Amino acid sequence: MQLLQWKDEYSVGIDAVDYEHKELIGLINRLHQELDAGDPKRTVPAFFGDLLKGISTHFALEEKFMREHGYSGLGSHKEDHERLLDELRDIMDAFEDAKEIDTAALRERLDTWFTRHFRTHDAALHRSLGAHPS
C-alpha cells in the first residue's frame, strides 16, 4: 500500500515540476515500504538522505522557475521551502533519536508535511502562472 497517491490537484501545470513531484511521492512511498521491512532503524536513514537530496534539488528548480517568470509569491514560497527542509531534518533527527519507531505517527507526519505545501504554495503558484512549458 502506498502512503501518497498523485492527485491532479497537486499539478502546478509545469511538466518538469510535476514530474519531480511524482518522483518525490515515489521516494516517500519507498520510505513508507521500508518502514514495514525488516530493520527500519538500519535502512530508513539512507532513504531520508535520498528524500532530502531530491527535495532540495526540486525546490531549487521550482525557485528558478519562479524567478524566471517574475512570480510575486517567490519570497513566501521560498520561506516555506526552507521551513519544509527544516521540518524534514527534524523528522530525520527524531527518527534517529527514537528508541522505538512509531511508524503510524511518522507516516502521518510525512503525509502532512508533503501535502500541505502542495495544497497551499504550489496551488497558488499554479493559479498565478497557469500551465507553462518547462
C-alpha positions as CSV (number, residue, x, y, z in Angstrom):
1,M,0.0,0.0,0.0
2,Q,1.2,3.5,-0.8
3,L,1.3,6.3,1.6
4,L,0.7,9.1,-1.0
5,Q,-1.1,9.0,-4.3
6,W,-0.6,11.5,-7.1
7,K,-3.7,13.7,-7.5
8,D,-4.4,16.2,-10.2
9,E,-4.8,18.9,-7.6
10,Y,-1.1,18.6,-7.0
11,S,-0.2,19.6,-10.5
12,V,1.3,23.1,-11.0
13,G,1.0,22.8,-14.8
14,I,4.8,22.7,-15.3
15,D,5.9,19.4,-16.7
16,A,9.3,19.3,-15.1
17,V,8.0,20.4,-11.7
18,D,5.0,17.9,-11.8
19,Y,7.4,15.1,-12.8
20,E,9.6,15.9,-9.8
21,H,6.6,16.0,-7.5
22,K,5.7,12.5,-8.8
23,E,9.2,11.3,-8.2
24,L,9.2,12.7,-4.6
25,I,5.9,10.9,-3.9
26,G,7.6,7.8,-5.2
27,L,10.5,8.3,-2.7
28,I,8.1,8.9,0.2
29,N,6.2,5.7,-0.8
30,R,9.5,3.7,-0.9
31,L,10.3,5.1,2.6
32,H,6.8,4.0,3.7
33,Q,7.5,0.5,2.4
34,E,10.9,0.5,4.1
35,L,9.3,1.2,7.5
36,D,7.4,-2.1,7.1
37,A,10.6,-4.0,6.1
38,G,12.9,-5.9,8.5
39,D,15.1,-3.3,10.2
40,P,13.9,0.2,9.5
41,K,16.4,1.7,12.0
42,R,19.2,0.4,9.8
43,T,17.7,1.0,6.3
44,V,15.5,4.1,6.6
45,P,18.2,6.7,7.2
46,A,19.5,6.3,3.6
47,F,16.0,6.9,2.3
48,F,15.8,10.1,4.3
49,G,19.0,11.2,2.8
50,D,17.7,10.5,-0.7
51,L,14.5,12.3,0.1
52,L,16.3,15.4,1.5
53,K,18.6,15.5,-1.6
54,G,15.6,15.1,-4.0
55,I,13.5,17.7,-2.3
56,S,16.4,20.2,-2.1
57,T,17.0,19.8,-5.9
58,H,13.3,20.1,-6.6
59,F,13.0,23.3,-4.6
60,A,15.9,24.8,-6.4
61,L,14.2,24.0,-9.8
62,E,10.9,25.5,-8.6
63,E,12.6,28.6,-7.3
64,K,14.5,29.1,-10.6
65,F,11.2,28.8,-12.5
66,M,9.5,31.3,-10.2
67,R,12.4,33.8,-10.6
68,E,12.4,33.4,-14.4
69,H,8.6,34.1,-14.5
70,G,8.7,37.0,-12.0
71,Y,6.4,35.2,-9.6
72,S,5.3,37.7,-6.9
73,G,5.0,34.9,-4.3
74,L,8.6,33.8,-4.6
75,G,9.6,35.1,-1.2
76,S,6.9,33.4,0.8
77,H,7.2,30.2,-1.3
78,K,10.9,30.1,-0.7
79,E,10.4,30.6,3.0
80,D,8.0,27.7,3.0
81,H,10.7,25.6,1.2
82,E,13.2,26.4,4.0
83,R,10.6,25.6,6.7
84,L,9.9,22.3,5.0
85,L,13.6,21.4,4.8
86,D,13.9,22.2,8.5
87,E,10.9,20.1,9.3
88,L,12.3,17.2,7.3
89,R,15.6,17.5,9.2
90,D,13.6,17.4,12.4
91,I,11.7,14.3,11.3
92,M,15.1,12.7,10.4
93,D,16.6,13.6,13.8
94,A,13.6,12.4,15.7
95,F,13.8,9.1,13.8
96,E,17.5,8.7,14.6
97,D,17.0,9.5,18.3
98,A,13.9,7.3,18.8
99,K,14.4,4.1,20.7
100,E,11.2,2.7,19.3
101,I,9.7,3.8,16.0
102,D,6.0,4.9,15.9
103,T,5.6,4.2,12.2
104,A,2.0,5.4,12.1
105,A,3.0,8.8,13.5
106,L,5.9,9.0,11.1
107,R,3.7,8.2,8.1
108,E,1.1,10.8,9.2
109,R,3.8,13.4,9.7
110,L,5.3,12.8,6.2
111,D,1.9,12.9,4.6
112,T,1.0,16.2,6.3
113,W,4.5,17.6,5.5
114,F,4.1,16.9,1.8
115,T,0.5,17.6,1.0
116,R,0.2,20.8,3.0
117,H,2.8,22.5,0.7
118,F,1.1,21.2,-2.4
119,R,-2.3,22.4,-1.4
120,T,-1.1,25.9,-0.4
121,H,2.0,27.3,-2.0
122,D,2.1,25.1,-5.1
123,A,-1.6,25.6,-5.7
124,A,-1.1,29.4,-5.5
125,L,1.8,29.1,-8.0
126,H,-0.4,27.1,-10.4
127,R,-3.2,29.6,-10.1
128,S,-0.9,32.6,-10.7
129,L,1.1,31.3,-13.6
130,G,-1.1,28.6,-15.1
131,A,0.5,26.0,-17.4
132,H,3.8,27.0,-18.8
133,P,6.3,25.0,-20.8
134,S,9.1,23.6,-18.6
